Amino acid sequence: MTAKSQVKVGFEISFKEPQAHYAEVEMTISGLVKDYVDVKMPVWAPGSYLVREFSKSVEGFAATAAGKTLKYEKVRKNAWRVYSAKANTIKINYRVYAFEVSVRTSFIDESHAFLSSTGVFMYPDGMLKLPSTVKIIPYKGWTKVSTGLEPVAGQAFTYTAADFDILFDSPIEVGNQDIFEFTASGVKHEVAMYGGGNYDKERLKVDMAKIVEQGTAIYGENPNKHYTFIVHNFVQGSGGLEHLNSTVLGASRDAYNKREGYNGFLNLVAHEYYHLWNVKRLRPIALGPFDYDNENYTTNLWIAEGFTAYYENKLMVRSGFITEKECVDQLVTAVNNVYNTPGARVQSVAEASYDAWIKLYRPNENSNNTTVSYYAKGEVVGLLMDLEIAHATKGAKSLDDVMKAMYDTGKKLKRGYTDAEFKKMVEQISGKDFTAFWARYVNGTDVIEYAKYFDYAGVKVTNENEGKNIPYLGIASKKTEGRIFVSAIARNSAAWVDGVNVNDELISVDGTPIESAIDRMPAITSKKVGDVVEIRVVRDGIVKDIKVKLKNTPSVKLAGLIDENASELQKAVRKAVLF
């Protein structure tokens, strides 16, 4: 440890050809006197559970000591061995190609550079605890840098990270972004806007602060000294990725002046900011310390991401951006969407979490039949759990109490939680055994008892499709160059049973040409359940006529109504859950 503590690592990032989407990286390692050193680049970015192989974008790798070239070799897909011959100081240079627009990958052009750190910085193998410094040399005309990293006093655009986990958790925006600030919960917040837009800075300062304060109120503290929002505004932007004291958001630049677009942005702010507690600190035990070479498996992303999706709604209604009725409608819609996902009957939400690495980010035409999103199902499980806790305690406790208790426990123990520990805390707060709940909704695939749970809060939920005979094919389609192709088939639907295939070109139904979505054609909607229609398709250049017997739709169409005559207990539950 003494030898390692004397090792120093520094980076210098420059941009000779930003128009060609390159960053130039110089890594200096001093004090590591060895025959060789292995330097590695992460293969994934925490918060985005997919092996992305960032080293694929590296080129021009070279190493020197005292101006002399050092021998090196690639020893694995993301590792380079530099034969340093006991040199006290070595310099490693490489280029990174960055041209993928997302919140989790780097992007560079002539207007700015967004550096997603896991795809830019390498680290000496086995030395993730080493501190490092990063000096940014902006391209000509660029004047600003925004990041959650700590600045080095007296050195322009130079920052320090206590260890590589912090460096990898700190994205960097370089360019001429529009920067404004606000203070909330005693913390200074910087907002760095790239790409322009019709946003109102003064309005955002006030409204983003409300979200910060509502999140802080749940946990009783805000653990940051400063926080940075990096916002990329595009024609159609979306998505977000959480970090320890920053986040990256994708937004639509011209949507801020419409209520739907503005609230959509605030909803994203609420989601990513809530991650400041849930997952960045209150986390599954598998998510830290990280293994940057391999997948990090956990069955608890339904808490880490699903509960965060659920808490978006809470923060939005508590901040006054949506009404109680709008919040209830959104939660009913969330249940509706999971209920109508065939894969929810096949894959549990715990399995969905574990298989995130191979399924969520790699969907195919059959994914909806075999998988469920741990975001979507986790949101619903969070709602059900919240209602169960509030009902069991007559409105005295809620999921808020569980999350705060787990946060405080994790802070004390300095580690993440296990599934069993989370369940135990739920039971402790609620005074109720949740074994059956876990078996049904976490580890099982039981149908959601939506009416029962919403009734706890005095919300009547009905299925508008109940008792109706609605002819249903189960075909999703896409239009390509004027031709319509099957893009998905729902499990056990009429099309599934009678042999329509994905990638079939749809030609006609009972002789009527198909020009748009097939399920909305009068040739289908005018029929009755049990009728047989003839669908003409072209499959691999061969015309086929397929007789399909229409089934009744299995989908629910849920609608919620707040009961004005709710009991005092129901009102107490609703208040505990929402307010």
Summary of the structure (lengths in Angstrom):
residues: 579
radius of gyration: 26.7
end to end distance: 49.7
largest distance: 82.6
contacts: 1917
relative contact order: 0.08
helix: 33%
strand: 28%
